[in-house]
Amino acid sequence: MKLSEKISTAIEKMSPKKLVLLCAGAALVVFLILYLILSALFSPKEEGKAPQKTSVIPVIEAAKDIPSNTIITDDMIHAVEVSQNLVPSGALTDKRAVIGKKSGSVIYAGDVITARKLSKGPAGFVGMIPEGMRAVSFAVNDVTGVSGFAKPGDRVDIVLCTQREGKYRITTKVLLKDVLILAVNKTSTQAQKAPDKTKSDNGNKGPLNTPPTNSSNQSSNSSMGTPSVVTVALTPYDAAKLIGSTQIGQLQMLLRPSDDKDDHYVGYYVIPLPQPDEPRPAPAYTPPVSAGGPSVSINSGLTGIEVIRGTNSSRGH
């Protein structure tokens, strides 16, 4: 006999009261099993157990936009803590591995600096020279140097004014366009750092109108000073062209706007000069002819006295 037939026969022999009790017992067992399972799944956390913390890693982040081929300084970066699962591959964690290096591409503010974003070229001033270019310097003054407003990193046009391209005229023409300034005097892009804030020696008791002394800012200003020498990046051909032009006229810089991309204009202007009058030969001397009596004239190289009567003349000794 099968098990199901035995159970069915046993249930038929049971009284209704026993059958109700059996069903109630079975329902209680099922309820206890479900309660234990659900309690294990949705049990509250223990109060004494601290939640697990996600590990963080300090990384170096750009504090502001850093253009390409720019020497990175301390004021351009800062250290932040980032969750370990958000740290990009190759992220740098030490400032010393970033300061003084050149950016290989544009790094935007908030970007984590990685090794791939840094240029593998040499650091220092040599690393600021673009590939295929040469650094060349030429003399300027307050006027030709745009009154000192042209700073390292700006771009300028260079104009030549000369009198040697034609007689009796002054020629002004655009010699070079869109030239990158590497340094003014002895101040370059890598030397421009944000000044440190210092406090007055007297604390808050000093005069209200006396600004705090800033030695870093004073040093930067003295290094820049009045523009006298400008160093630019040029191709070898343009560098030779610039050096030769310094011997035939005056160079003037034109400061370009940062968003100006118009390089199709041609600047050439000629100013004619007044020509000097040519010297005229002195007229030959003609002795006066007297209509009246005899006149006497002295002729150098001849002796005696010449007497002129009308159209006739005679010489006596």
DONUZA-752475 format. One line per field, with one value per residue: residue number from 1; x negated, y negated, z of N, C-alpha, C in turn. Coordinates in steps of 0.1 Angstrom, whole numbers, plus 5000, padded with zeros to 4 digits. Example, Ala and Ser with C-alpha at 12.3 -4.5 7.8 and 13.67 -1.06 7.14 Angstrom:
% residues 2
zamar: 1,2
n.xx: 4868,4872
n.yy: 5057,5022
n.zz: 5078,5071
ca.xx: 4877,4863
ca.yy: 5045,5011
ca.zz: 5078,5071
c.xx: 4868,4871
c.yy: 5033,5000
c.zz: 5078,5079
***
This chain:
% residues 317
zamar: 1,2,3,4,5,6,7,8,9,10,11,12,13,14,15,16,17,18,19,20,21,22,23,24,25,26,27,28,29,30,31,32,33,34,35,36,37,38,39,40,41,42,43,44,45,46,47,48,49,50,51,52,53,54,55,56,57,58,59,60,61,62,63,64,65,66,67,68,69,70,71,72,73,74,75,76,77,78,79,80,81,82,83,84,85,86,87,88,89,90,91,92,93,94,95,96,97,98,99,100,101,102,103,104,105,106,107,108,109,110,111,112,113,114,115,116,117,118,119,120,121,122,123,124,125,126,127,128,129,130,131,132,133,134,135,136,137,138,139,140,141,142,143,144,145,146,147,148,149,150,151,152,153,154,155,156,157,158,159,160,161,162,163,164,165,166,167,168,169,170,171,172,173,174,175,176,177,178,179,180,181,182,183,184,185,186,187,188,189,190,191,192,193,194,195,196,197,198,199,200,201,202,203,204,205,206,207,208,209,210,211,212,213,214,215,216,217,218,219,220,221,222,223,224,225,226,227,228,229,230,231,232,233,234,235,236,237,238,239,240,241,242,243,244,245,246,247,248,249,250,251,252,253,254,255,256,257,258,259,260,261,262,263,264,265,266,267,268,269,270,271,272,273,274,275,276,277,278,279,280,281,282,283,284,285,286,287,288,289,290,291,292,293,294,295,296,297,298,299,300,301,302,303,304,305,306,307,308,309,310,311,312,313,314,315,316,317
n.xx: 4991,4995,4980,4995,5021,5022,5021,5044,5063,5059,5067,5094,5103,5100,5115,5137,5128,5101,5091,5093,5075,5051,5048,5046,5022,5004,5006,4995,4968,4959,4962,4943,4920,4919,4917,4893,4876,4881,4874,4847,4839,4847,4838,4829,4798,4771,4768,4743,4724,4702,4706,4693,4666,4659,4628,4606,4585,4558,4555,4541,4555,4566,4566,4575,4581,4556,4536,4524,4490,4479,4461,4466,4475,4475,4498,4517,4527,4542,4545,4569,4593,4604,4628,4618,4627,4632,4610,4590,4570,4535,4534,4519,4505,4488,4477,4451,4445,4458,4455,4437,4436,4446,4477,4493,4516,4547,4558,4585,4602,4608,4602,4586,4552,4533,4506,4506,4515,4495,4466,4439,4416,4387,4383,4385,4373,4366,4384,4406,4405,4420,4423,4401,4396,4377,4361,4359,4346,4354,4349,4370,4391,4410,4429,4427,4430,4457,4463,4458,4479,4480,4476,4459,4469,4489,4499,4485,4483,4456,4442,4423,4406,4390,4365,4351,4360,4365,4359,4364,4387,4408,4413,4437,4445,4462,4443,4441,4466,4490,4473,4458,4452,4426,4411,4407,4383,4367,4387,4407,4434,4434,4424,4444,4462,4488,4491,4482,4502,4495,4493,4495,4468,4476,4499,4534,4534,4523,4521,4551,4551,4527,4513,4507,4473,4459,4437,4432,4448,4435,4410,4417,4426,4404,4388,4401,4405,4398,4404,4378,4364,4377,4386,4393,4410,4400,4399,4368,4363,4380,4368,4343,4351,4362,4340,4323,4340,4338,4316,4321,4342,4369,4386,4419,4444,4476,4503,4523,4558,4572,4590,4587,4585,4579,4557,4554,4550,4531,4506,4492,4476,4468,4450,4445,4416,4406,4386,4353,4343,4325,4291,4285,4264,4242,4248,4229,4205,4212,4197,4207,4220,4212,4229,4220,4191,4157,4150,4134,4120,4108,4090,4082,4051,4043,4024,4023,4045,4079,4098,4131,4151,4182,4189,4164,4131,4100,4067,4043,4009
n.yy: 5012,4978,4948,4925,4935,4948,4926,4913,4932,4931,4906,4907,4923,4907,4886,4857,4838,4844,4841,4813,4804,4814,4800,4774,4777,4782,4758,4740,4749,4743,4715,4708,4716,4698,4674,4675,4675,4650,4633,4636,4625,4598,4587,4561,4540,4545,4523,4517,4522,4508,4490,4501,4484,4467,4469,4442,4423,4400,4377,4357,4328,4306,4271,4250,4242,4255,4246,4262,4273,4260,4250,4265,4251,4245,4232,4240,4265,4288,4310,4337,4359,4389,4415,4449,4465,4447,4435,4427,4446,4444,4421,4394,4390,4374,4341,4333,4348,4335,4307,4283,4299,4302,4296,4319,4317,4299,4293,4294,4275,4293,4318,4349,4353,4372,4394,4396,4371,4354,4339,4356,4343,4322,4304,4271,4240,4247,4267,4252,4244,4247,4277,4279,4252,4222,4203,4168,4136,4101,4065,4042,4013,3991,3982,3998,4022,4025,4011,4027,4045,4068,4101,4131,4160,4147,4137,4121,4098,4088,4058,4041,4011,3991,3972,3981,3995,3981,3950,3919,3925,3940,3972,3994,4025,4057,4080,4105,4129,4138,4146,4164,4154,4162,4152,4122,4098,4114,4130,4157,4180,4201,4189,4174,4172,4176,4150,4154,4151,4129,4119,4089,4076,4065,4077,4074,4049,4029,4001,3993,3985,3995,4017,4053,4065,4079,4099,4118,4109,4084,4092,4105,4084,4067,4084,4085,4057,4028,4034,4046,4066,4091,4124,4147,4175,4189,4203,4216,4202,4179,4168,4161,4141,4122,4115,4103,4082,4065,4050,4031,4015,4004,4024,4033,4044,4058,4064,4092,4101,4127,4144,4140,4151,4143,4144,4135,4109,4083,4062,4033,4003,3972,3943,3914,3892,3858,3846,3834,3802,3799,3787,3756,3744,3716,3685,3672,3646,3614,3586,3553,3531,3500,3472,3446,3426,3437,3468,3485,3516,3543,3571,3602,3617,3603,3575,3539,3513,3515,3498,3490,3480,3476,3500,3507,3516,3510,3517,3503,3497
n.zz: 5000,4992,5005,5005,5004,5029,5046,5039,5046,5074,5081,5075,5095,5117,5141,5138,5157,5163,5138,5134,5154,5144,5120,5131,5145,5124,5110,5129,5130,5104,5106,5126,5113,5090,5105,5117,5095,5082,5103,5105,5081,5081,5105,5128,5128,5151,5178,5190,5171,5148,5117,5086,5071,5041,5024,5018,4996,4994,4968,4941,4929,4903,4910,4895,4860,4839,4814,4783,4780,4802,4830,4861,4891,4927,4935,4917,4922,4946,4974,4978,4993,4981,4974,4973,4953,4933,4924,4897,4873,4876,4892,4908,4940,4955,4960,4953,4931,4911,4910,4892,4870,4835,4819,4798,4784,4783,4816,4835,4861,4891,4881,4886,4888,4867,4857,4830,4821,4823,4808,4792,4787,4793,4824,4839,4824,4799,4793,4787,4762,4731,4710,4683,4683,4691,4717,4717,4723,4725,4726,4743,4752,4774,4757,4732,4743,4751,4773,4795,4798,4785,4793,4804,4786,4771,4738,4709,4682,4661,4650,4625,4621,4598,4580,4559,4537,4514,4497,4512,4527,4553,4564,4577,4589,4595,4610,4623,4634,4660,4682,4708,4741,4762,4784,4803,4808,4834,4843,4840,4829,4848,4870,4880,4908,4932,4956,4991,5020,5046,5080,5099,5119,5142,5149,5152,5160,5145,5122,5105,5078,5068,5047,5048,5048,5019,5010,4990,4968,4964,4955,4931,4916,4914,4900,4875,4868,4848,4814,4795,4782,4761,4758,4733,4716,4687,4653,4639,4615,4616,4639,4630,4612,4629,4644,4624,4617,4639,4634,4615,4621,4643,4666,4675,4697,4694,4714,4715,4717,4738,4726,4699,4666,4641,4616,4590,4581,4566,4575,4564,4559,4544,4548,4531,4529,4529,4502,4500,4487,4457,4454,4436,4409,4412,4396,4367,4369,4355,4342,4347,4321,4311,4300,4295,4300,4300,4316,4342,4347,4367,4359,4369,4366,4343,4331,4333,4321,4312,4288,4281,4255,4246,4224,4220,4232,4248,4258,4280,4292
ca.xx: 5000,4988,4980,5007,5033,5022,5024,5058,5071,5058,5075,5108,5106,5099,5127,5135,5121,5087,5087,5091,5063,5040,5047,5040,5008,4996,5005,4986,4955,4956,4961,4930,4909,4919,4913,4878,4869,4882,4867,4833,4836,4850,4834,4822,4784,4768,4764,4729,4715,4699,4708,4681,4662,4652,4615,4603,4571,4555,4550,4538,4565,4563,4574,4580,4578,4542,4535,4514,4476,4478,4454,4475,4470,4482,4511,4526,4532,4544,4548,4582,4595,4614,4631,4609,4633,4634,4596,4586,4557,4523,4536,4507,4508,4478,4475,4438,4445,4466,4450,4425,4438,4454,4490,4492,4528,4555,4563,4596,4604,4615,4597,4575,4540,4527,4493,4508,4518,4482,4457,4427,4405,4379,4389,4378,4376,4364,4396,4417,4403,4428,4415,4397,4394,4364,4363,4350,4349,4351,4350,4382,4392,4423,4438,4427,4434,4471,4464,4456,4491,4478,4471,4455,4481,4497,4495,4484,4478,4444,4442,4411,4407,4377,4364,4341,4366,4367,4353,4373,4400,4408,4421,4442,4451,4462,4432,4445,4480,4493,4460,4459,4442,4421,4406,4405,4371,4363,4399,4414,4447,4432,4420,4455,4469,4497,4484,4486,4508,4488,4499,4487,4460,4483,4512,4546,4533,4516,4530,4561,4547,4514,4515,4496,4461,4459,4423,4433,4453,4425,4400,4422,4427,4390,4382,4408,4400,4400,4400,4366,4361,4388,4382,4405,4408,4401,4392,4355,4364,4385,4359,4333,4358,4364,4326,4319,4348,4334,4305,4325,4353,4375,4396,4430,4453,4491,4509,4535,4568,4570,4599,4585,4579,4578,4543,4554,4548,4517,4503,4481,4479,4456,4451,4434,4409,4403,4373,4346,4341,4311,4284,4284,4251,4242,4247,4216,4205,4211,4194,4217,4216,4215,4234,4214,4177,4149,4150,4121,4122,4095,4091,4071,4042,4039,4018,4027,4059,4088,4107,4142,4159,4193,4187,4149,4123,4086,4059,4030,4000
ca.yy: 5000,4966,4939,4916,4943,4950,4913,4910,4941,4927,4893,4910,4929,4897,4879,4843,4830,4847,4835,4799,4802,4817,4789,4763,4779,4780,4743,4734,4753,4735,4701,4707,4716,4685,4663,4675,4671,4636,4626,4637,4616,4584,4584,4548,4541,4544,4509,4516,4525,4496,4493,4502,4472,4469,4464,4431,4421,4386,4375,4344,4323,4292,4261,4242,4247,4254,4248,4272,4269,4250,4255,4265,4245,4250,4226,4246,4278,4291,4324,4340,4373,4395,4429,4457,4470,4436,4430,4432,4453,4435,4409,4390,4387,4365,4328,4331,4354,4327,4293,4282,4306,4295,4303,4324,4313,4290,4300,4285,4275,4305,4331,4356,4353,4385,4394,4394,4357,4346,4341,4363,4334,4317,4294,4258,4231,4254,4274,4243,4241,4257,4285,4273,4237,4217,4191,4157,4124,4088,4054,4033,4003,3990,3980,4009,4034,4024,4005,4038,4053,4081,4110,4145,4167,4139,4138,4108,4096,4080,4049,4035,3998,3989,3963,3987,4002,3972,3937,3908,3930,3948,3984,4001,4037,4067,4089,4119,4129,4148,4151,4168,4148,4171,4145,4108,4097,4127,4136,4166,4185,4210,4181,4166,4179,4167,4146,4159,4141,4128,4111,4078,4079,4060,4083,4066,4035,4020,3991,3999,3982,4000,4031,4062,4066,4091,4100,4126,4100,4074,4099,4108,4071,4063,4092,4081,4044,4022,4043,4042,4077,4100,4137,4153,4188,4188,4213,4211,4192,4166,4162,4154,4130,4112,4109,4094,4070,4056,4042,4022,4006,4005,4035,4029,4055,4056,4074,4099,4107,4142,4152,4136,4161,4138,4142,4133,4095,4079,4049,4027,3989,3964,3928,3907,3881,3847,3847,3822,3795,3801,3774,3751,3738,3701,3679,3666,3631,3606,3572,3543,3523,3486,3465,3433,3425,3449,3475,3492,3529,3550,3585,3609,3624,3594,3562,3527,3508,3517,3487,3494,3469,3482,3515,3509,3516,3510,3519,3496,3500
ca.zz: 5000,4991,5017,5004,5007,5043,5053,5036,5055,5088,5083,5075,5108,5128,5145,5134,5167,5162,5126,5136,5161,5135,5111,5138,5148,5111,5107,5139,5126,5093,5110,5132,5103,5083,5114,5119,5083,5080,5114,5102,5070,5084,5118,5129,5131,5165,5181,5194,5160,5140,5103,5079,5064,5028,5024,5009,4992,4990,4954,4937,4920,4898,4917,4884,4847,4836,4799,4779,4780,4813,4842,4872,4903,4939,4936,4907,4926,4960,4978,4983,4996,4972,4977,4966,4941,4924,4920,4883,4872,4875,4899,4916,4954,4961,4953,4948,4918,4901,4910,4883,4857,4824,4815,4784,4777,4792,4828,4840,4876,4897,4875,4893,4879,4865,4850,4815,4818,4824,4797,4795,4783,4804,4832,4839,4813,4786,4791,4783,4747,4723,4701,4670,4684,4697,4725,4713,4731,4718,4735,4742,4763,4779,4745,4723,4751,4754,4787,4805,4800,4779,4803,4799,4782,4762,4724,4704,4668,4661,4639,4622,4615,4593,4569,4550,4526,4504,4500,4515,4532,4565,4562,4589,4584,4605,4608,4628,4640,4669,4688,4722,4750,4772,4796,4802,4817,4839,4848,4831,4834,4859,4882,4885,4918,4940,4968,5004,5029,5058,5090,5104,5131,5154,5150,5148,5166,5136,5115,5096,5064,5064,5042,5053,5039,5011,5004,4977,4958,4961,4948,4918,4909,4911,4889,4863,4866,4835,4804,4787,4773,4760,4752,4726,4710,4673,4645,4636,4604,4622,4648,4622,4606,4640,4648,4614,4617,4650,4629,4605,4625,4656,4668,4683,4700,4694,4722,4709,4726,4740,4717,4685,4657,4628,4611,4576,4577,4562,4579,4557,4557,4539,4550,4523,4535,4520,4496,4502,4475,4452,4453,4423,4407,4413,4383,4364,4371,4343,4345,4342,4310,4313,4287,4295,4298,4301,4329,4344,4354,4370,4355,4375,4356,4332,4336,4325,4323,4300,4287,4273,4250,4239,4222,4218,4244,4246,4271,4280,4302
c.xx: 4991,4990,4992,5020,5034,5026,5039,5067,5071,5066,5089,5112,5106,5113,5126,5127,5106,5082,5084,5078,5051,5038,5041,5026,4999,4995,4995,4971,4950,4954,4947,4919,4907,4914,4898,4870,4869,4875,4852,4829,4837,4847,4827,4807,4782,4763,4749,4719,4714,4701,4694,4678,4655,4639,4613,4588,4568,4549,4548,4548,4562,4572,4580,4576,4563,4541,4524,4500,4473,4471,4463,4469,4479,4496,4521,4532,4535,4547,4562,4583,4606,4615,4622,4614,4635,4621,4593,4572,4546,4524,4523,4512,4499,4476,4461,4436,4452,4460,4437,4426,4447,4466,4489,4505,4536,4560,4573,4597,4612,4611,4586,4564,4534,4513,4495,4511,4506,4473,4444,4414,4398,4386,4381,4381,4375,4377,4408,4416,4411,4419,4413,4395,4380,4368,4354,4355,4346,4355,4363,4381,4406,4433,4438,4431,4448,4472,4463,4469,4490,4470,4467,4468,4490,4491,4495,4481,4466,4443,4428,4413,4392,4377,4355,4347,4370,4363,4365,4387,4397,4418,4424,4449,4452,4452,4435,4458,4481,4481,4462,4448,4438,4417,4405,4394,4367,4375,4406,4427,4445,4429,4432,4463,4478,4490,4490,4491,4500,4495,4489,4480,4467,4496,4523,4545,4527,4526,4539,4557,4534,4516,4504,4485,4462,4446,4423,4437,4442,4414,4404,4422,4413,4384,4388,4403,4405,4396,4388,4362,4373,4383,4394,4401,4411,4395,4378,4355,4369,4376,4348,4339,4359,4350,4321,4327,4344,4323,4309,4337,4358,4386,4407,4439,4468,4497,4522,4545,4567,4579,4597,4578,4577,4563,4543,4551,4533,4515,4490,4485,4466,4459,4441,4429,4406,4388,4366,4344,4326,4304,4282,4270,4252,4241,4234,4217,4203,4208,4204,4211,4221,4219,4226,4199,4170,4150,4138,4125,4109,4098,4080,4064,4038,4033,4023,4041,4067,4098,4118,4150,4170,4191,4172,4142,4109,4079,4046,4022,3996
c.yy: 4988,4957,4929,4923,4945,4937,4910,4919,4937,4915,4897,4917,4919,4890,4864,4835,4832,4841,4820,4796,4805,4806,4777,4765,4777,4766,4736,4737,4744,4720,4699,4707,4703,4674,4663,4671,4656,4628,4625,4627,4602,4580,4570,4550,4539,4529,4508,4518,4513,4500,4493,4489,4475,4462,4453,4429,4407,4386,4361,4339,4309,4282,4251,4248,4245,4256,4258,4265,4258,4257,4254,4260,4249,4244,4232,4259,4278,4306,4326,4355,4379,4410,4438,4462,4459,4430,4436,4438,4443,4422,4406,4385,4378,4353,4327,4338,4346,4313,4293,4290,4298,4303,4307,4320,4304,4298,4290,4286,4286,4318,4336,4357,4367,4384,4391,4379,4348,4349,4348,4355,4329,4306,4281,4250,4238,4262,4266,4241,4251,4265,4279,4258,4235,4205,4180,4145,4111,4077,4046,4022,4002,3989,3993,4022,4033,4020,4016,4047,4066,4090,4123,4153,4160,4141,4124,4109,4086,4072,4043,4022,3994,3978,3968,3995,3993,3958,3927,3914,3939,3960,3991,4013,4048,4078,4103,4118,4140,4155,4153,4161,4158,4164,4130,4104,4111,4134,4144,4171,4193,4202,4173,4175,4170,4163,4152,4148,4141,4118,4100,4082,4075,4066,4075,4052,4025,4011,3998,3996,3988,4014,4040,4063,4079,4092,4108,4117,4090,4080,4101,4095,4066,4071,4089,4067,4038,4031,4038,4053,4087,4113,4144,4167,4186,4200,4207,4200,4179,4160,4155,4141,4119,4106,4100,4081,4060,4046,4031,4013,4009,4016,4030,4041,4050,4067,4079,4102,4122,4150,4148,4146,4156,4135,4139,4119,4093,4065,4043,4012,3982,3950,3921,3895,3870,3848,3834,3815,3797,3788,3769,3744,3723,3695,3672,3651,3624,3592,3563,3535,3509,3479,3452,3434,3438,3455,3483,3505,3536,3565,3592,3617,3615,3581,3551,3523,3509,3505,3491,3481,3475,3497,3518,3508,3516,3511,3511,3500,3488
c.zz: 5000,5003,5017,5008,5022,5050,5051,5044,5069,5090,5083,5088,5119,5129,5140,5144,5165,5149,5127,5144,5153,5126,5118,5141,5135,5108,5116,5135,5114,5096,5117,5123,5095,5092,5115,5107,5081,5091,5111,5090,5073,5098,5119,5133,5146,5167,5184,5182,5151,5125,5096,5071,5051,5028,5014,5007,4989,4976,4952,4926,4915,4905,4907,4871,4844,4821,4796,4778,4790,4825,4854,4884,4915,4940,4926,4911,4941,4962,4983,4985,4988,4975,4968,4953,4930,4919,4906,4883,4869,4882,4908,4930,4961,4953,4946,4934,4907,4899,4901,4871,4847,4821,4801,4777,4787,4804,4834,4855,4881,4891,4884,4883,4879,4858,4835,4812,4819,4812,4801,4792,4795,4811,4832,4827,4800,4783,4786,4768,4739,4714,4687,4671,4691,4705,4721,4720,4722,4728,4732,4753,4767,4767,4736,4730,4756,4769,4798,4807,4793,4789,4797,4797,4773,4748,4718,4689,4669,4649,4638,4616,4611,4582,4558,4539,4515,4507,4502,4519,4545,4562,4575,4584,4596,4601,4611,4635,4650,4676,4703,4730,4761,4785,4793,4813,4821,4846,4837,4837,4847,4872,4887,4895,4926,4952,4981,5012,5042,5067,5094,5117,5143,5156,5145,5153,5157,5129,5105,5081,5059,5060,5047,5043,5032,5004,4991,4966,4954,4952,4933,4910,4906,4900,4875,4859,4852,4824,4796,4778,4773,4752,4746,4720,4695,4666,4642,4625,4609,4632,4641,4616,4617,4643,4637,4614,4628,4645,4619,4609,4639,4656,4678,4685,4700,4702,4717,4720,4727,4731,4702,4677,4643,4624,4596,4572,4574,4566,4573,4554,4554,4541,4541,4531,4525,4515,4497,4488,4470,4451,4439,4421,4407,4399,4380,4365,4358,4347,4340,4331,4312,4300,4285,4291,4300,4315,4330,4352,4356,4368,4361,4365,4345,4338,4327,4329,4310,4300,4277,4269,4241,4237,4219,4231,4240,4259,4269,4292,4310
***
